[in-house]
Amino acid sequence: MRRLLLFPALALMSHASALGIGDAAPDLKFETLVKGRTVALDKGLHVVDFWASWSEPSQNSIPKLSQLAKKFKGKIDVTGISVGEMGDDPLAQVKKFVADMGSKMDYNVAYDGKEEASGKAWMQAAKQHQLPTSFLVRDGLVIWIGKSDEGLDKAVETAVDGKFDLEASKAKYAADQAKVAAAEAEAKKKIEEFQKLFQPVMDAMQEGNIEDALDEIDKLEKSRPDYKPQLIGPRFSILAGTGNPKLVDFAKRLVADDLKDNADALNSLAWAIVDPKSQIPKPNFDAALILAKRAAEASKMKDGMILDTLALCLFKTGDKAKALEYQTKAVELAKTDKRVDAETMKDMQDRLEQFKKAKSSV
């Protein structure tokens, strides 16, 4: 897993659902059963939970699902299906994650596979886009959809006791979907408005007038401060991509104001500059170091991937001793970080060896 450059964004999804409360549950089709057994959903009570090894909310929900499976043992079956995995060998990654979890993940676990048959039949059909998401199934019918920490316990308990109100569940789900639809409509409106306001920036960029584009961003920020978060990405891309020295001042602004306590966003920006695979022609490592230092501080020096970024920034700016110090710590932290896949771990260890050789040659 690598750093994702995330900014406040307006995402749209269709609210029309092809799978809802009261509908027949799709078949469970997946590539590999990792733990436990395959179940048939046509009889009995089942929880089908979609998760990913890199998803922190998924990781937090796993012990709760295990407790649920233990509490109602013999009365429900719980099956977790891994979807959206990253890396070169996602199956191996899932197997390792499940093995590391041990008894903390005490229910059936499957890996959906690259085709994501179950993900499409369940998550996509129900227009669910967040992990984890759980489906409660009774005798082949979906009777509840939601997050495992947002009412699943109560839904299972009432279903086990024979007191589950299907009509009430339908009504609540319909109300939730209506809220989603309203939010989507508002999001679409804001996107259209932003695109119209941002057009002068695009026009200037297409004409190759970089300074004019930056001026237009300044004007938009002043006239519509509510769009300031959305303008961070474009301004950064223009400054970083063109090698503009103003990137250093912008980095100072971000760490002091806009993204001061957003370690992940600061880290993503720094990594975009120092990433060995970066396509930036003239990377500004001084700006990257400013961003990475604050990201490390904001994460209390406890995030291995963020320290990995900081170490590389230090190395690029000439501080080989500090680079080695932080890379050593980064690798140690990464060893116990379930977000770190094998590919990322290898990259970090390779950098550690690189920094050791560089320091010894000084």
C-alpha positions in Angstrom: 0.0 0.0 0.0 1.3 3.4 -0.9 0.3 6.9 0.3 -3.0 8.1 -1.2 -3.3 11.8 -2.0 -6.6 12.6 -0.4 -8.3 16.0 -0.2 -11.9 17.0 0.7 -13.7 16.0 -2.4 -17.2 15.8 -3.7 -17.9 12.2 -4.8 -21.1 11.1 -6.5 -22.7 7.7 -6.5 -26.1 6.6 -7.8 -28.5 6.0 -4.9 -30.7 3.6 -6.8 -30.2 0.2 -5.2 -30.5 -3.2 -7.0 -30.1 -5.0 -3.6 -32.1 -3.8 -0.7 -33.9 -5.0 2.5 -36.2 -7.9 1.8 -34.5 -8.9 -1.4 -33.0 -12.4 -2.0 -29.4 -12.6 -0.9 -27.0 -13.2 -3.8 -24.9 -16.4 -3.7 -21.6 -16.2 -2.0 -19.1 -16.6 -4.8 -15.4 -16.0 -4.0 -12.0 -17.1 -5.1 -10.5 -18.6 -1.9 -11.8 -19.7 1.5 -9.1 -18.6 3.9 -10.5 -19.7 7.2 -13.5 -21.7 8.4 -16.2 -23.1 6.1 -18.4 -22.1 3.2 -22.0 -21.5 4.2 -25.4 -21.7 2.4 -27.5 -18.6 3.0 -30.9 -20.1 2.2 -31.5 -21.3 5.8 -30.7 -19.8 9.1 -29.2 -16.4 10.2 -26.0 -15.1 8.6 -23.8 -12.0 8.8 -21.9 -11.3 5.6 -19.3 -8.7 6.2 -17.2 -7.0 3.5 -13.8 -5.8 4.6 -10.2 -5.1 3.5 -6.9 -5.7 5.3 -5.8 -2.2 4.7 -9.0 -0.6 6.1 -8.5 0.6 9.6 -12.3 0.6 10.3 -12.4 -3.0 9.1 -9.6 -3.8 11.5 -11.5 -2.2 14.3 -14.7 -4.1 13.5 -13.1 -7.6 13.4 -13.0 -8.2 17.2 -16.6 -7.1 17.5 -17.7 -9.5 14.8 -15.8 -12.3 16.6 -17.6 -11.4 19.8 -20.9 -11.5 18.0 -20.1 -14.9 16.5 -19.1 -16.2 19.9 -22.1 -14.8 21.7 -24.6 -16.3 19.2 -22.6 -19.5 18.4 -24.9 -22.1 16.9 -27.5 -19.5 16.1 -25.7 -17.4 13.4 -22.9 -17.8 11.0 -20.5 -14.9 10.3 -18.5 -14.7 7.0 -16.1 -12.0 6.2 -15.2 -11.4 2.6 -12.1 -9.5 1.7 -12.5 -7.0 -1.2 -10.5 -4.2 -2.7 -7.1 -5.6 -1.6 -3.9 -4.0 -2.9 -0.4 -5.1 -3.8 1.1 -7.7 -6.1 -0.2 -10.8 -4.2 -3.4 -9.8 -2.4 -4.3 -13.4 -1.5 -1.0 -13.9 0.3 -1.6 -10.6 2.1 -5.0 -11.6 3.3 -3.8 -15.0 4.4 -1.0 -13.4 6.5 -3.4 -10.8 7.9 -5.9 -13.6 9.0 -3.0 -15.7 10.4 -1.7 -12.7 12.4 -5.2 -12.0 13.8 -5.6 -15.5 15.0 -8.4 -16.0 17.5 -9.3 -12.3 17.2 -10.8 -13.1 13.8 -12.9 -16.1 14.9 -15.3 -16.7 12.0 -15.3 -17.7 8.3 -13.1 -15.6 6.1 -12.8 -15.6 2.3 -10.9 -13.6 -0.3 -13.2 -12.4 -3.1 -10.6 -12.4 -5.8 -9.6 -10.0 -8.5 -13.0 -10.4 -10.3 -14.7 -9.5 -7.0 -17.8 -11.5 -7.8 -19.3 -11.1 -4.3 -18.3 -7.5 -4.1 -20.2 -6.7 -7.2 -23.2 -8.9 -6.3 -23.5 -7.4 -2.8 -21.7 -4.1 -2.3 -22.0 -2.7 -5.8 -25.6 -3.9 -6.2 -26.6 -2.3 -2.8 -24.6 0.9 -3.7 -22.5 0.5 -0.6 -19.1 2.1 -1.0 -17.6 2.1 2.5 -15.7 -0.7 4.3 -16.7 -2.5 6.4 -20.3 -3.1 5.5 -22.4 -5.9 6.9 -25.4 -7.6 5.5 -27.8 -9.6 7.8 -29.5 -12.5 6.1 -32.3 -14.6 7.4 -33.4 -17.7 5.4 -32.0 -16.3 2.2 -33.4 -12.8 2.5 -31.4 -9.6 3.3 -33.0 -8.1 6.4 -30.5 -5.5 7.4 -27.6 -3.5 5.8 -25.1 -1.3 7.7 -21.9 -0.9 9.6 -21.0 -3.6 12.1 -20.7 -1.0 14.9 -23.9 0.8 14.0 -26.8 -1.5 15.0 -25.7 -4.9 13.9 -25.6 -6.3 17.4 -29.2 -5.2 18.1 -30.3 -6.5 14.7 -28.8 -9.9 15.3 -30.2 -10.1 18.8 -33.7 -9.3 17.8 -33.5 -11.7 14.8 -32.3 -14.5 17.1 -35.2 -13.8 19.5 -37.6 -13.8 16.6 -38.5 -10.2 17.2 -36.9 -8.6 14.2 -39.2 -6.1 12.5 -38.6 -6.4 8.7 -40.9 -3.5 7.8 -39.2 -1.2 10.3 -35.8 -2.2 8.9 -37.1 -1.4 5.4 -38.4 1.9 6.5 -35.1 2.9 8.2 -33.1 1.8 5.2 -35.3 3.8 2.8 -34.9 6.9 5.0 -31.1 6.4 5.0 -31.1 6.0 1.3 -33.2 9.2 0.9 -30.6 11.1 3.0 -27.9 9.7 0.7 -29.9 10.8 -2.4 -30.3 14.3 -0.9 -26.6 14.5 -0.1 -25.7 13.4 -3.7 -27.9 16.0 -5.2 -26.3 18.7 -3.1 -22.8 17.3 -4.0 -23.7 17.4 -7.7 -24.8 21.0 -7.4 -21.5 22.0 -5.6 -19.4 20.1 -8.2 -21.1 22.0 -11.0 -20.7 25.3 -9.3 -17.0 24.6 -8.5 -16.3 23.5 -12.1 -17.8 26.8 -13.4 -15.7 28.9 -10.9 -12.6 26.9 -11.6 -12.8 27.3 -15.4 -10.6 30.4 -15.6 -7.8 28.4 -13.9 -8.2 25.7 -16.5 -8.2 28.2 -19.3 -5.0 29.8 -18.1 -3.3 26.3 -17.7 -4.3 25.3 -21.2 -2.8 28.5 -22.6 0.4 27.8 -20.6 0.0 30.8 -18.4 1.1 29.4 -15.0 1.2 32.7 -13.1 -2.3 33.6 -14.4 -3.6 30.2 -13.2 -2.1 30.8 -9.8 -3.6 34.3 -9.7 -7.0 32.9 -10.6 -6.7 30.4 -7.7 -5.9 33.3 -5.4 -9.0 35.2 -6.6 -11.2 32.2 -6.1 -9.9 31.6 -2.6 -10.6 35.1 -1.6 -14.1 35.2 -3.2 -15.1 31.7 -2.1 -13.1 30.7 1.0 -15.5 27.7 1.4 -13.7 26.2 -1.6 -10.2 26.7 -0.1 -9.8 22.9 0.7 -10.6 22.0 -2.9 -7.9 24.4 -4.2 -5.1 22.8 -2.2 -4.6 20.0 -4.7 -4.6 22.2 -7.9 -2.3 24.8 -6.4 0.1 22.1 -5.2 0.0 20.3 -8.6 0.8 23.5 -10.5 3.6 24.6 -8.1 5.2 21.1 -7.8 4.8 20.2 -11.4 6.4 23.3 -12.8 9.2 23.5 -10.3 7.9 26.8 -9.0 10.0 28.0 -6.0 6.7 29.3 -4.4 6.1 25.7 -3.4 8.2 26.2 -0.3 6.0 29.1 0.9 2.9 27.1 0.1 4.3 24.2 2.1 4.9 26.5 5.1 1.3 27.7 4.8 -0.1 24.2 4.8 1.9 23.1 7.9 0.9 26.3 9.8 -2.7 26.5 8.8 -4.7 24.5 6.2 -3.3 21.0 7.0 -1.5 21.6 10.3 -2.9 18.5 12.0 -3.7 16.4 9.0 -0.7 14.0 9.0 -2.0 11.8 6.2 -2.6 14.7 3.8 0.8 16.3 4.6 2.5 12.9 4.2 0.8 12.4 0.8 2.0 15.7 -0.5 5.5 15.1 0.7 5.5 11.6 -0.8 4.3 12.9 -4.1 7.5 14.9 -4.4 10.0 12.3 -3.1 8.4 9.2 -4.5 11.1 7.4 -6.5 8.4 6.8 -9.2 7.4 10.5 -9.2 7.1 12.1 -12.7 7.8 15.6 -11.3 10.7 17.0 -13.4 12.2 19.3 -10.8 11.1 18.0 -7.4 11.5 20.5 -4.6 12.9 18.5 -1.7 13.0 21.4 0.6 9.2 21.8 0.4 8.8 18.0 0.8 10.9 18.1 4.0 8.7 20.9 5.5 5.6 18.9 4.8 7.1 15.6 6.1 8.4 17.0 9.3 5.0 18.3 10.3 3.4 15.1 9.2 5.7 13.2 11.5 5.0 15.6 14.4 1.3 15.4 13.9 1.4 11.6 14.0 3.6 11.7 17.1 6.4 9.9 15.4 4.5 6.7 15.6 3.6 6.0 11.9 6.2 4.0 10.1 5.2 5.1 6.6 5.2 8.7 7.5 8.7 8.4 9.1 9.7 6.6 5.9 8.7 9.7 3.9 10.5 11.9 6.3 13.7 9.8 6.1 13.7 10.0 2.3 13.2 13.7 2.5 16.1 14.1 4.8 18.3 11.9 2.6 17.3 13.9 -0.5 18.3 17.1 1.3 21.6 15.8 2.5 21.1 14.7 6.1 22.2 11.1 5.8 22.6 10.5 9.5 19.1 11.6 10.4 17.7 9.8 7.3 19.2 6.5 8.6 17.9 7.2 12.2 14.3 7.7 11.0 14.4 4.9 8.4 15.5 2.5 11.1 12.5 3.5 13.2 10.2 3.5 10.3 11.0 -0.1 9.4 10.5 -1.3 13.0 7.1 0.4 13.2 6.1 -0.9 9.8 6.7 -4.5 10.9 3.6 -4.4 13.2 1.5 -2.1 11.0 -1.2 -4.2 9.2 -1.6 -1.4 6.5 1.9 -2.2 5.2 1.9 -4.8 2.5 4.9 -6.9 1.4 5.8 -4.6 -1.5 5.9 -1.5 0.7 7.8 -3.3 3.4 10.5 -4.4 0.9 10.8 -0.8 -0.4 11.3 0.5 3.1 13.9 -2.2 3.9 15.7 -1.5 0.6 15.9 2.2 1.5 17.3 1.3 4.9 20.1 -0.6 3.3 20.7 2.2 0.9 20.9 4.7 3.7 23.3 2.5 5.7 25.7 2.2 2.7 25.5 5.9 2.0 26.3 6.8 5.6 29.2 4.4 5.8 30.7 5.9 2.7 30.8 9.4 4.2 
